[in-house]
């Protein structure tokens, strides 16, 4: 799937806005979509910035369009990669006026208009996110978007350009919590209580950690658990334990290289190290139920006959309890229970 997520779109627009100094405001994709859909709950307490140009990515439901608000010109510039601007213009204008009226803004009584710009049409079903980013970039540079190409080769080149720019402008994540990936999860409070590991130097919120070792080493529980497994597994597996001691990680895309993050927890996603380091000592194999391990996932496979699923349920609970005891997060919302009907005879296997 080649659709761009809202995080990618918001991040890239913020980079473009920072390059243009102070007169541009980026309204996040989630807030923009709510606003132009007439859902004002998330903007009731919003402080309207004193910026002349607003960049508002709007997801209409599986499709990205762009709204550029020109405050001084009292105009909304609507750009749809599929050139269906008229389909959304009335709704966008109506909800924008209602938003200003709700916030009692000085421009709420102004005569707002909707504008469009000519451009090439999107030729596939997944490049809308890429195109609205290129439209913004070209518009900020020249005031026109007609030169943005939409053929597959140009879109692919644009994807690479966007990825490289995001990598080059990536900030350091050393100060973010290793659990929630945020600095301040409570926006209503200015106080942040965090603890730093003496070994890996990463930070975590007190509330995000169920337990903190007395010496302050956040990944001590994980390292101790690995050492206990050493008696059960062969030593040659544990040449991989250096992954838990300030492992350098970075992203490379062509000639673009991100900043380096020193990590002392987990394993790189998709590597075969994860089962060896974290789930090697949890095993189960019976005639009707067994554990299937993958590089980045663990599955319980069971054959349930005549509704007898107690063994299957017991194994799920045992795995969940074992995960908590071994400081592994159990993604409880990710449980899936596909059902496959058993064949009534051997001939049905053929």
C-alpha positions in Angstrom: 0.0 0.0 0.0 1.5 3.3 -1.1 -0.7 5.8 0.7 1.0 8.4 2.8 0.0 8.5 6.5 -1.1 11.7 8.2 2.2 11.7 10.3 4.3 11.9 7.1 2.1 14.6 5.6 2.1 16.7 8.7 5.9 16.3 9.2 6.7 17.3 5.6 4.4 20.3 5.7 6.0 21.5 9.0 9.4 21.3 7.2 8.1 23.4 4.3 6.6 25.9 6.7 9.9 26.3 8.7 11.7 27.0 5.4 9.3 29.9 4.8 9.9 31.5 8.2 7.0 32.9 10.2 4.0 33.6 8.0 2.8 30.0 7.5 0.7 27.9 9.9 0.2 24.1 9.5 -3.1 22.7 10.7 -2.7 19.0 11.4 -4.4 16.5 9.2 -6.7 15.2 12.0 -7.8 18.7 13.0 -8.2 19.8 9.4 -10.4 16.8 8.5 -12.5 17.4 11.6 -12.9 21.1 10.9 -13.9 20.7 7.2 -16.3 17.9 8.1 -18.1 20.3 10.5 -16.9 18.5 13.7 -15.7 21.4 15.8 -15.2 19.7 19.2 -11.4 19.5 18.8 -11.1 23.2 17.8 -13.4 24.8 20.4 -10.4 26.0 22.5 -8.0 26.4 19.6 -6.0 29.7 19.7 -6.2 31.0 16.1 -2.6 32.0 15.1 -1.8 35.3 13.5 -0.5 33.7 10.3 -1.4 34.8 6.8 -1.3 31.4 5.1 -2.7 28.1 6.5 -1.8 24.7 5.1 -4.6 22.3 5.8 -4.4 18.7 4.5 -7.9 17.2 4.3 -8.7 13.5 4.1 -12.1 13.1 2.5 -12.2 9.3 3.2 -9.4 7.4 1.5 -8.3 10.4 -0.5 -6.2 13.5 0.3 -7.0 17.0 -0.9 -5.4 20.3 0.1 -6.9 23.5 1.4 -4.8 26.6 1.6 -6.4 29.4 3.7 -5.3 32.9 2.7 -6.4 35.0 5.6 -5.5 38.4 4.1 -7.2 37.5 0.8 -10.2 36.0 2.6 -10.0 33.0 0.2 -9.8 29.2 0.4 -7.7 27.6 -2.2 -8.9 24.0 -2.7 -6.8 21.6 -4.7 -7.9 18.0 -5.4 -5.3 15.8 -7.3 -8.3 14.3 -9.1 -9.7 17.8 -10.0 -13.0 17.3 -8.3 -12.7 20.6 -6.3 -16.4 21.5 -6.9 -17.4 18.3 -5.1 -15.9 19.6 -1.8 -15.9 23.4 -2.2 -19.4 24.2 -0.7 -18.8 21.9 2.3 -15.4 23.4 3.0 -16.6 27.0 2.7 -19.6 26.4 4.8 -17.7 24.7 7.6 -14.9 27.3 7.5 -17.4 30.1 8.0 -19.1 28.2 10.8 -15.7 27.7 12.5 -14.9 31.4 12.4 -18.3 32.2 13.6 -18.0 29.8 16.5 -14.7 31.2 17.5 -16.1 34.8 17.1 -13.2 35.7 14.8 -13.0 39.1 13.3 -13.2 37.7 9.8 -16.3 35.6 10.5 -18.5 38.2 8.7 -16.2 38.6 5.8 -17.1 37.6 2.3 -15.0 34.4 1.8 -14.4 32.9 -1.6 -13.2 29.5 -3.0 -10.4 29.4 -5.5 -8.7 26.6 -7.5 -5.6 26.2 -9.6 -5.0 24.2 -12.8 -2.8 21.1 -12.5 -2.2 17.7 -14.0 -4.5 14.9 -12.9 -3.6 12.1 -10.6 -3.2 8.9 -12.7 -3.3 6.2 -10.0 -5.2 5.4 -6.9 -2.5 6.0 -4.2 -0.4 9.1 -5.0 -2.8 11.8 -3.7 -0.8 12.3 -0.5 2.4 12.7 -2.5 0.8 15.1 -4.9 -0.6 17.5 -2.3 2.8 17.8 -0.7 4.4 18.6 -4.1 1.6 21.0 -4.8 2.3 22.9 -1.6 6.0 22.9 -2.3 5.6 24.3 -5.8 2.9 26.8 -4.7 5.2 28.2 -2.0 8.0 28.6 -4.5 6.2 29.9 -7.6 2.5 30.5 -6.8 1.5 27.9 -9.4 1.2 24.1 -9.4 0.9 23.4 -13.1 4.5 22.2 -13.4 4.0 19.3 -10.9 4.1 16.1 -12.9 1.9 13.2 -12.0 3.2 10.3 -14.2 4.4 7.2 -12.3 8.1 8.0 -12.7 7.7 11.6 -11.4 5.6 10.4 -8.5 8.2 7.8 -7.6 10.9 10.5 -7.7 8.8 12.7 -5.5 8.4 9.9 -2.9 12.2 9.5 -2.7 12.6 13.3 -2.4 10.0 13.4 0.4 11.6 10.5 2.3 15.1 12.0 2.0 13.9 15.4 3.2 12.3 13.8 6.2 15.4 11.8 7.1 17.6 14.9 6.7 15.4 17.0 8.9 14.8 14.2 11.5 15.4 15.4 15.1 16.9 13.4 17.9 14.7 11.0 19.7 17.1 10.5 22.6 14.9 12.6 25.0 11.6 10.8 24.2 10.1 8.2 26.5 11.1 4.7 25.4 7.5 3.5 26.2 5.1 6.1 24.9 7.5 7.9 22.5 6.5 11.3 23.8 8.1 14.0 26.0 5.0 15.2 27.7 1.9 13.0 27.4 -0.2 15.2 29.6 -0.7 18.5 27.7 -2.6 19.9 30.7 0.5 19.9 32.9 3.9 21.5 32.4 5.6 19.1 34.9 7.3 16.0 33.3 8.6 13.3 35.6 11.1 11.1 33.9 13.9 8.7 34.9 17.1 8.2 32.8 18.9 4.9 32.5 22.5 4.9 33.6 23.6 2.6 30.8 21.7 3.4 27.6 21.0 7.1 28.7 17.4 6.8 27.4 14.5 8.3 29.3 11.1 7.1 30.4 8.1 8.5 32.3 7.6 7.2 35.8 4.0 6.5 34.9 5.0 4.5 31.8 7.1 2.1 33.8 5.5 -0.6 35.9 8.7 -1.0 37.9 12.1 0.8 38.0 15.3 -1.0 39.2 16.8 0.5 42.3 20.0 1.6 40.4 18.0 3.4 37.7 19.0 1.1 34.8 15.8 1.0 32.7 16.8 -2.0 30.7 18.2 -3.9 33.6 15.1 -6.1 33.8 15.5 -7.0 30.2 19.2 -7.8 30.5 18.7 -9.9 33.7 16.0 -11.9 31.9 18.4 -12.6 29.0 21.1 -13.7 31.4 18.7 -16.2 33.1 17.9 -17.7 29.8 21.6 -18.4 29.2 21.4 -21.6 31.2 18.6 -22.8 28.9 20.0 -21.9 25.5 23.3 -22.5 23.8 25.9 -19.8 24.3 26.3 -19.2 20.5 22.9 -17.6 20.5 24.0 -15.0 23.0 26.6 -13.4 20.8 23.5 -11.3 19.9 23.2 -9.8 23.4 25.3 -6.8 22.4 22.1 -5.6 20.7 21.0 -4.8 24.3 24.0 -2.5 25.0 23.9 0.8 23.2 23.2 -0.6 19.7 23.6 2.1 17.0 20.5 2.4 14.7 20.0 4.6 11.7 18.0 4.7 8.5 19.7 4.8 5.1 17.8 5.7 1.9 20.1 6.0 -1.1 22.6 8.7 -0.1 20.4 10.0 2.7 21.3 8.9 6.2 19.4 9.8 9.3 20.9 10.6 12.7 22.1 7.7 14.8 20.1 6.5 17.8 21.8 4.5 20.5 19.3 1.8 21.7 19.6 -0.7 24.5 16.2 -2.3 24.3 14.4 -4.5 21.8 15.6 -5.7 18.5 15.4 -4.3 15.0 11.9 -5.0 13.5 11.8 -8.0 11.2 15.1 -9.5 12.3 15.4 -13.1 13.4 17.0 -12.0 16.6 13.7 -11.2 18.3 12.5 -14.8 18.9 15.9 -15.8 20.2 16.3 -12.9 22.6 12.8 -12.7 23.9 10.6 -15.8 23.4 13.1 -18.7 23.0 12.2 -20.2 26.4 8.4 -20.2 25.9 7.5 -23.4 24.1 4.4 -25.4 23.7 3.6 -28.3 21.3 0.8 -30.8 21.6 -1.3 -32.8 19.2 -4.0 -30.0 19.0 -2.1 -26.8 19.9 1.3 -25.3 19.3 3.3 -22.0 19.3 4.4 -20.7 15.9 7.1 -18.1 16.0 8.1 -15.6 13.3 10.7 -12.9 13.2 8.3 -10.2 14.4 5.3 -12.1 15.6 4.1 -15.1 17.7 1.0 -17.1 16.8 -0.9 -19.8 18.6 -2.2 -22.5 16.2 -4.9 -24.8 17.5 -7.3 -27.5 16.2 -10.6 -27.2 18.1 -12.9 -30.2 17.9 -16.5 -30.3 19.2 -16.1 -26.9 20.8 -13.4 -28.1 23.1 -11.2 -25.0 23.3 -10.0 -25.0 26.9 -6.4 -25.9 26.0 -6.3 -23.1 23.4 -7.7 -20.5 25.9 -5.3 -21.7 28.6 -2.3 -21.3 26.3 -3.4 -17.8 25.5 -3.6 -16.9 29.1 -0.3 -18.6 29.9 1.5 -16.7 27.1 0.0 -13.4 28.3 1.0 -14.1 31.9 4.5 -15.1 30.8 4.8 -11.9 28.7 4.0 -9.7 31.7 6.4 -11.6 34.0 9.2 -11.1 31.4 8.5 -7.4 30.8 7.1 -7.8 27.4 4.1 -5.8 26.3 1.1 -8.0 25.2 -0.8 -6.3 22.4 -4.2 -7.4 23.7 -6.1 -5.6 20.9 -4.1 -7.5 18.3 -5.6 -11.0 19.1 -7.2 -12.6 16.0 -9.1 -15.8 16.0 -9.5 -17.1 12.4 -11.6 -20.2 12.0 -10.9 -22.9 9.4 -13.3 -25.8 9.0 -11.6 -29.2 9.1 -12.2 -31.5 6.1 -14.6 -34.4 6.6 -12.5 -36.8 4.7 -8.9 -37.3 3.6 -10.0 -36.8 0.0 -10.8 -33.2 0.7 -7.1 -32.5 1.2 -6.5 -33.1 -2.5 
